[in-house]
Amino acid sequence: MAEYYSYFHLAHLCSVFAMIALTAAAIVAPIPELRKRYLGLQGSAGLLAIIFGLGLTGILKTGFPLWVNVKIACWLLISILIGLAFRMPEKKGMLIGVLSVLVVITLSMVSFKPA
């Protein structure tokens, strides 16, 4: 299974990037006509991110340490943000700030891997 690590890692990174990019795009320009498309694509990217992320934990045999649980929580919160972008378009600054903080937390968790 270790021979698939690079493929899982690349797929995970691409899906996470797509998820964050779609969320940011919806926050910056919440066009009501594109709501279903944004939600569908972001949901698909998020599902792929969690599938490949959990696949990576299986390949690496890390289990579920604190940093994995924090990343899953951030993933859920980022998934919620896209819905808020369409419900509260006047709060763009706050939503981008929350997205940025969640991305920094996620990157910190994967870089430092606490506990």
ChimeraX attribute file (.defattr): number of C-alpha atoms within 10 A of each C-alpha:
attribute: neighborCount
match mode: 1-to-1
recipient: residues
	/A:1	8
	/A:2	10
	/A:3	8
	/A:4	11
	/A:5	17
	/A:6	11
	/A:7	12
	/A:8	20
	/A:9	16
	/A:10	12
	/A:11	17
	/A:12	23
	/A:13	16
	/A:14	14
	/A:15	23
	/A:16	22
	/A:17	15
	/A:18	18
	/A:19	27
	/A:20	21
	/A:21	13
	/A:22	20
	/A:23	27
	/A:24	21
	/A:25	16
	/A:26	25
	/A:27	26
	/A:28	16
	/A:29	13
	/A:30	23
	/A:31	14
	/A:32	12
	/A:33	8
	/A:34	12
	/A:35	15
	/A:36	10
	/A:37	12
	/A:38	21
	/A:39	18
	/A:40	12
	/A:41	15
	/A:42	24
	/A:43	17
	/A:44	14
	/A:45	22
	/A:46	23
	/A:47	17
	/A:48	19
	/A:49	25
	/A:50	18
	/A:51	15
	/A:52	22
	/A:53	22
	/A:54	19
	/A:55	18
	/A:56	20
	/A:57	15
	/A:58	15
	/A:59	16
	/A:60	12
	/A:61	9
	/A:62	11
	/A:63	11
	/A:64	12
	/A:65	12
	/A:66	13
	/A:67	19
	/A:68	21
	/A:69	12
	/A:70	17
	/A:71	21
	/A:72	17
	/A:73	14
	/A:74	19
	/A:75	21
	/A:76	13
	/A:77	14
	/A:78	23
	/A:79	20
	/A:80	13
	/A:81	19
	/A:82	26
	/A:83	17
	/A:84	17
	/A:85	24
	/A:86	18
	/A:87	12
	/A:88	12
	/A:89	16
	/A:90	12
	/A:91	14
	/A:92	19
	/A:93	12
	/A:94	11
	/A:95	22
	/A:96	18
	/A:97	11
	/A:98	15
	/A:99	21
	/A:100	15
	/A:101	13
	/A:102	19
	/A:103	17
	/A:104	12
	/A:105	16
	/A:106	19
	/A:107	13
	/A:108	14
	/A:109	18
	/A:110	13
	/A:111	10
	/A:112	9
	/A:113	12
	/A:114	11
	/A:115	8
